[in-house]
Amino acid sequence: MILGWLPKAAFGIVHEVTRHLLHRPVVGISVVARTRDGRTLLIRRSDTGTWGLPGGTLEWGETLRVALERELEEEAGVVAPVFVRVLGVWSDPSRDLRFHAVTVGVECRVGPPVKAPQNPLEIREARLFMDAELPNELAFGAEDILAVARTVNGAAVLE
């Protein structure tokens, strides 16, 4: 890595400043994580108190697959997810009021959480929901991503 000499915190600040200066969309991943018995993993956000899909933005130099595993472990305490399929790509600038995000939605198979979320300032809790228990609204309008995952052989979405 070219800027490997920077401390991680400083590198994070440089990354955020650069992102805002360049006025480019941020790439992220949103995960519909389901157990073998059909339960769906959701996280409760600390900022809004709403339930949502685990996921987040890619870190500099990171692949989507690495981000998938990192975000599930950090936000939901889930390890060793098994990738199933790409659900689509969502890029409407109004999806996230914080910034313009390009979100790659994926589905994966997971076991139950084995530890608590790592950042309680971001995530309050992680929980598995049966289909009948799923909230009607999800954080950042992710209901459409979940809907695609719930179709057996649905076509991928490009927004």
Backbone hydrogen bonds in HBPLUS format (Angstrom, degrees):
<---DONOR---> <-ACCEPTOR-->    atom                        ^
c    i                          cat <-CA-CA->   ^        H-A-AA   ^      H-
h    n   atom  resd res      DA  || num        DHA   H-A  angle D-A-AA Bond
n    s   type  num  typ     dist DA aas  dist angle  dist       angle   num
A0004-GLY N   A0001-MET O   3.34 MM   3  5.16 154.9  2.41 111.0 108.4     1
A0006-LEU N   A0003-LEU O   3.05 MM   3  5.83 165.0  2.08 123.7 127.9     2
A0011-PHE N   A0007-PRO O   2.89 MM   4  6.14 160.3  1.93 160.5 167.2     3
A0012-GLY N   A0008-LYS O   2.94 MM   4  6.18 152.6  2.02 149.4 156.4     4
A0013-ILE N   A0009-ALA O   3.12 MM   4  6.45 150.5  2.21 144.8 151.9     5
A0014-VAL N   A0010-ALA O   2.96 MM   4  6.24 163.6  1.98 153.9 158.0     6
A0015-HIS N   A0011-PHE O   2.88 MM   4  6.08 157.3  1.93 149.4 155.9     7
A0016-GLU N   A0012-GLY O   3.03 MM   4  6.26 161.3  2.07 147.3 151.2     8
A0017-VAL N   A0013-ILE O   2.97 MM   4  6.14 169.0  1.98 157.2 160.1     9
A0018-THR N   A0014-VAL O   2.93 MM   4  6.01 163.6  1.96 149.3 154.4    10
A0019-ARG N   A0015-HIS O   2.94 MM   4  6.12 157.6  1.99 147.8 154.2    11
A0020-HIS N   A0016-GLU O   3.13 MM   4  6.40 158.7  2.18 149.6 153.8    12
A0021-LEU N   A0017-VAL O   2.93 MM   4  6.15 156.7  1.99 151.9 159.1    13
A0022-LEU N   A0018-THR O   2.93 MM   4  6.00 158.0  1.98 154.8 159.3    14
A0026-VAL N   A0100-HIS O   2.86 MM  74  6.30 158.7  1.91 156.6 161.9    15
A0102-VAL N   A0026-VAL O   2.76 MM  76  5.97 162.8  1.79 155.2 157.6    16
A0058-LEU N   A0027-VAL O   2.96 MM  31  6.09 165.9  1.98 154.1 153.2    17
A0028-GLY N   A0102-VAL O   2.84 MM  74  6.12 158.1  1.89 156.9 156.4    18
A0104-VAL N   A0028-GLY O   2.93 MM  76  6.23 168.2  1.94 142.8 144.0    19
A0029-ILE N   A0056-GLY O   2.83 MM  27  5.54 154.5  1.89 150.8 155.3    20
A0056-GLY N   A0029-ILE O   2.94 MM  27  5.54 132.0  2.17 144.1 158.3    21
A0030-SER N   A0104-VAL O   3.02 MM  74  6.19 158.8  2.06 141.7 143.4    22
A0106-VAL N   A0030-SER O   2.99 MM  76  6.39 159.2  2.04 165.8 172.1    23
A0031-VAL N   A0054-PRO O   2.85 MM  23  5.56 167.5  1.87 173.8 172.2    24
A0032-VAL N   A0106-VAL O   2.85 MM  74  6.19 172.3  1.86 163.8 166.2    25
A0108-CYS N   A0032-VAL O   3.02 MM  76  6.38 155.5  2.08 149.2 149.7    26
A0041-LEU N   A0033-ALA O   2.83 MM   8  5.43 167.0  1.85 166.5 169.4    27
A0034-ARG N   A0108-CYS O   2.97 MM  74  6.39 165.9  1.99 160.2 161.8    28
A0110-VAL N   A0034-ARG O   2.89 MM  76  5.76 154.8  1.96 133.9 139.3    29
A0035-THR N   A0039-ARG O   2.87 MM   4  5.32 152.9  1.95 146.2 155.3    30
A0038-GLY N   A0035-THR O   2.94 MM   3  5.31 161.0  1.98 117.6 120.0    31
A0040-THR N   A0129-PHE O   2.78 MM  89  5.12 160.2  1.82 147.7 148.9    32
A0129-PHE N   A0040-THR O   2.78 MM  89  5.12 157.2  1.83 139.3 146.5    33
A0042-LEU N   A0127-ARG O   2.94 MM  85  5.60 168.3  1.96 161.8 164.2    34
A0127-ARG N   A0042-LEU O   2.93 MM  85  5.60 161.9  1.96 161.0 165.9    35
A0043-ILE N   A0052-GLY O   2.89 MM   9  5.40 165.3  1.91 152.2 157.1    36
A0052-GLY N   A0043-ILE O   2.77 MM   9  5.40 143.7  1.90 150.1 162.4    37
A0044-ARG N   A0125-GLU O   2.82 MM  81  5.35 162.7  1.85 153.6 157.4    38
A0124-ARG N   A0044-ARG O   2.76 MM  80  5.46 157.3  1.81 163.2 169.7    39
A0045-ARG N   A0050-THR O   2.85 MM   5  5.61 162.2  1.88 168.2 162.5    40
A0049-GLY N   A0045-ARG O   2.94 MM   4  5.08 133.0  2.17 122.4 135.6    41
A0046-SER N   A0122-GLU O   2.82 MM  76  5.08 169.3  1.83 130.7 129.7    42
A0139-ALA N   A0051-TRP O   2.80 MM  88  5.93 153.7  1.87 141.9 150.7    43
A0062-GLU N   A0059-GLU O   3.00 MM   3  5.41 152.9  2.08 144.9 141.0    44
A0067-ALA N   A0063-THR O   2.96 MM   4  6.21 160.3  2.00 150.1 156.1    45
A0068-LEU N   A0064-LEU O   2.83 MM   4  6.03 154.2  1.90 150.2 157.0    46
A0069-GLU N   A0065-ARG O   3.25 MM   4  6.52 165.2  2.27 147.6 149.3    47
A0070-ARG N   A0066-VAL O   2.88 MM   4  6.07 165.6  1.90 154.9 159.7    48
A0071-GLU N   A0067-ALA O   2.82 MM   4  5.81 172.7  1.83 154.0 156.6    49
A0072-LEU N   A0068-LEU O   3.13 MM   4  6.22 162.1  2.16 146.5 151.7    50
A0073-GLU N   A0069-GLU O   3.11 MM   4  6.24 156.8  2.16 144.8 151.1    51
A0074-GLU N   A0070-ARG O   2.83 MM   4  6.00 170.6  1.84 159.1 162.1    52
A0075-GLU N   A0071-GLU O   2.85 MM   4  5.69 166.9  1.87 148.4 152.9    53
A0076-ALA N   A0072-LEU O   2.99 MM   4  5.28 145.2  2.11 124.8 135.2    54
A0078-VAL N   A0072-LEU O   3.22 MM   6  5.43 173.8  2.22 123.6 121.8    55
A0077-GLY N   A0073-GLU O   3.08 MM   4  4.38 139.8  2.25 111.7 117.9    56
A0118-GLN N   A0074-GLU O   2.74 MM  44  5.10 168.5  1.75 156.8 161.0    57
A0114-VAL N   A0077-GLY O   2.69 MM  37  5.46 167.3  1.71 152.8 148.4    58
A0082-VAL N   A0109-ARG O   2.84 MM  27  4.99 164.9  1.86 150.2 155.1    59
A0109-ARG N   A0082-VAL O   2.78 MM  27  4.99 160.2  1.82 145.1 148.7    60
A0084-VAL N   A0107-GLU O   2.89 MM  23  5.41 158.0  1.94 149.4 143.8    61
A0085-ARG N   A0107-GLU O   3.34 MM  22  5.39 156.7  2.40 129.9 134.3    62
A0107-GLU N   A0085-ARG O   2.86 MM  22  5.39 160.8  1.90 162.1 166.1    63
A0087-LEU N   A0105-GLY O   2.71 MM  18  5.14 159.9  1.75 138.8 143.4    64
A0157-VAL N   A0087-LEU O   3.00 MM  70  6.49 151.3  2.09 132.8 138.5    65
A0105-GLY N   A0088-GLY O   2.88 MM  17  5.35 156.4  1.94 145.6 152.9    66
A0089-VAL N   A0157-VAL O   2.77 MM  68  6.02 150.5  1.86 144.4 151.0    67
A0159-GLU N   A0089-VAL O   2.82 MM  70  6.08 163.7  1.84 164.2 169.0    68
A0090-TRP N   A0103-THR O   2.82 MM  13  5.11 163.8  1.85 151.4 155.2    69
A0103-THR N   A0090-TRP O   2.78 MM  13  5.11 161.9  1.81 161.9 161.1    70
A0095-ARG N   A0092-ASP O   3.06 MM   3  5.71 172.5  2.07 126.5 128.4    71
A0122-GLU N   A0119-ASN O   2.92 MM   3  5.53 153.7  1.99 118.4 126.2    72
A0123-ILE N   A0119-ASN O   2.91 MM   4  6.05 172.2  1.92 161.1 162.7    73
A0133-GLU N   A0130-MET O   2.93 MM   3  5.33 147.8  2.04 114.0 124.1    74
A0134-LEU N   A0131-ASP O   3.27 MM   3  5.47 157.9  2.33 107.2 113.5    75
A0142-ALA N   A0139-ALA O   3.40 MM   3  6.23 150.1  2.50 121.6 125.6    76
A0145-ILE N   A0142-ALA O   3.11 MM   3  5.23 124.3  2.43  99.5 113.3    77
A0146-LEU N   A0142-ALA O   3.12 MM   4  6.45 165.2  2.14 157.8 161.0    78
A0147-ALA N   A0143-GLU O   2.86 MM   4  6.08 151.0  1.94 145.5 154.2    79
A0148-VAL N   A0144-ASP O   3.17 MM   4  6.38 152.3  2.25 141.2 146.5    80
A0149-ALA N   A0145-ILE O   3.25 MM   4  6.58 156.9  2.30 146.0 151.9    81
A0150-ARG N   A0146-LEU O   3.05 MM   4  6.33 139.0  2.22 145.2 156.6    82
A0150-ARG N   A0147-ALA O   3.20 MM   3  5.11 126.8  2.50  91.8 105.4    83
A0151-THR N   A0148-VAL O   3.16 MM   3  5.45 158.8  2.21 106.9 113.5    84
